[in-house]
Amino acid sequence: MDKIIETELGTIQKVVVEKMQFLYTEVSNDLESQKKTWPEFEARFPSLTGRKMYGLDYGKSNLYRVCSLVRESDNGETFGLNQFEFGEGTYMRLRLKFEPPELYEKIGPAYTLLIDQYEGSINWNLPLIEHYKAKNILDVMVPVAKQ
């Protein structure tokens, strides 16, 4: 990994996102659809313990995927959701550490900061990613061309 850059929102670092298998549902890429869909999506699972949650923003197509990593313990169960494999990519990650609801209010400014800073090297063929690490930790990631 490359150097860490400190900002008022959190730390920025280049990371490689590996291939992942996701369960997902797809909605319009607007805040209201996302807010409505997250609780519905989470309610499909018997427990959220150990679940890794992601949001994938496919900006150009106006689609947003609410996702959970497929777990071995799912034993093939899809919980009525679609499944897909996410390829890999190089991303600039901004790690937010705030308590909710402030954490969620920082997502937009985090994307703005990353897009402004890395505008010339963004790979728009890959989605923007939100990785919900913990109740108070969220990684916002913007794909960049390999350098």
N, C-alpha and C positions, 0 to 999 in steps of 0.2 A: 504494500500500500504506500501511496505517496504521503507527502507531508500533510499535517493537520493545520487548517486555517481556522483561527478563532474569530467568531462574529458575535454580535449582540444576541442573535437568535440561538446560536449553538456552534458546534464544530463542523467544518466541512472537510471531507476526505474522499479521495478517489477509491472506489471499491469495484470488485468484479462480482456480479450477481451470477450465480451458477444456475444450471438447469433445475427447474422445479416442476412438480406435478401439482396442479391446483384443482380444487372444487370451486365453482363460481356461479354467480348470477350476474347478468348484464343489465344495466339501466342507462338512461340518458345521462349525459355528463353535466348535470346541474346539481347544485347544492341541495335543493329540496328532494330530488330523487334519491340522492345518496343518503341523506338523513333518514328518509323513510325506509330505505332498503336495508341498512346495516342491522337494525334490531330484528327485522324479519329473517335475514340471513342467519344471524347468530342463533335464533330460536330453533333452527332446523337441527342443531346438534344437541345430543343428550347432555353434553357438558362442554364448556369452553376451556376447561383446564388442559393446558398443554397445546392448545390450538394456536397456530401462528397465522395471524390475519394480515391481509394485504389489500390495498386498493390500487388498481391499475387504471391509469388515465390515458385513454387512446384519443388524445385531443382532436386530431384531424377528422376522425370519424364520429366525434361527439358521443363516444361510448365510454362507460366506466364499469369496470369489473370489480365486484366485491368478492374477495377470494380467501380461501383457507388452504394451507398446504395439505396435501393428502398425507395422512399418517398411516403407518403400517398397521396400527390397531384398528383402522377403519375396516380392514378385511374386505376391501372391495365395495363397501357400502358408499353410495354417493349422496344419500340423504335427499334425494330428489333434485340434485344439482347437476349442472354440466361439469365436464372435466376437460382439462387441456394441459399440455406441456408448454411451459414458458422456456424459451431458449436462454442463452446467457447473454450478458452484455456488460459493458463498462459504464459505471455511473459515478456522478458526483453526489455524495450523500451529505445531507445536513441533518444532524441529530438534534432534535428538539427535546428538551427536558423541562416540562412545565406540568402543573397540575391541571386536570380538566376543570372547567371548560376552556381555560386559557390555552391549553395545548392545541385544541382544535382551531382556535382563532389564529394561531400562528402558522397554519398550513399554507394559506394563501400568500402571506408575506415570505415564507420560506421558498416557495416556488418562484416568486418574483425575484428574490435575491439570487437564486441559482440560475435562473434563465437569463437575467441581466448579466451576471458574471461570466457565464459560459456560452452565451448566445452563438458565437461563431463556431463552436464545436459540438453543438447538440445534434444527436442522431434522432431525428424525428420519426424514424421507422420503428423505434421501440417506444413502449409506453413510459410515462412518468410513473413512479412507484411511491406508495406510502406503505411503510412496514410498521405495523403496530406492535412494538416490542414489549411494552408493559403499560400499565395504567397511565404512567406519566412520562413515557419515552416513545417517541415516534421518529422514524427515519423517513425523510423526504428525499427522493432520489430523481435525478435528471440524467438521461442517457447521453453519453458523449462518445465521439469517435475514438477508437483506440489510438494511442499515441506512442 
